[in-house]
Amino acid sequence: MADMILEIRHLSKSFGSHEVLRDIDFTVSKGDVTAIIGASGSGKSTLLRCINLLEIPTSGEILFHGKDVTGKGVNAPEYRSHVGMVFQSFNLFANMTVLENCVRGQVKVLKKSKAEAKDNALRHLQRVGMAPYINAKPRQLSGGQKQRVAIARALAMGPEVLLFDEPTSALDPEMVGEVLAVMQDLAAGGMTMLVVTHEMAFARDVSTQVVYMSEGVICEQGAPADVLEKPQMQQTKDFLARFRKG
């Protein structure tokens, strides 16, 4: 398929004798929004960290446009400029301003001039509603504002795919909406995204495919209406029942 960007084949990851991921298979095509759901400890975040090469898989392949990126000689920072990541804990540089946070990677990895990087950063900060805060340090921002800066920083690298690792779980409830609104806007604009999330409404309304994980394996995957409304497996039904009670 010409529009396939990522293909995960038989991916496994162990830490010592503990197998965290086992025989994971799925594909990501251009414009897909994949919601990865499951209980804490099911391997969701480890999966994203493997896709971003922050963890090296124990076995299996991660194909980016058909090329396995898990082998030797892969330029990980360059690859990450195509497959960006937004973390639960923001990971902003505390000693830099909002603008500097969004400029540094462009200059260092993409070799852009500071002027070009600054223009690009401002455009993306504007997009997420953070342009008025370009001179602020992270400590002066709310959690929702920090996460929007982190999204702008990832976007400034010009990625083909954005990975979100529980982007709202460290936020106060009133700030969750502002971050989800930015993500919804990105999805509407055609951004390809993989989102580890407990926000079932986002999974239902915004994603194009849902992957349910349990104990390191994919139990069920498919269209949101199928997985969330008509789950086939008892594990999936039990997991979703907890949210419906809430």
Order of alpha helices (4+ residues) and beta strands (2+ residues): beta-beta-beta-alpha-beta-beta-alpha-beta-alpha-alpha-alpha-beta-alpha-beta-alpha-beta-beta-alpha
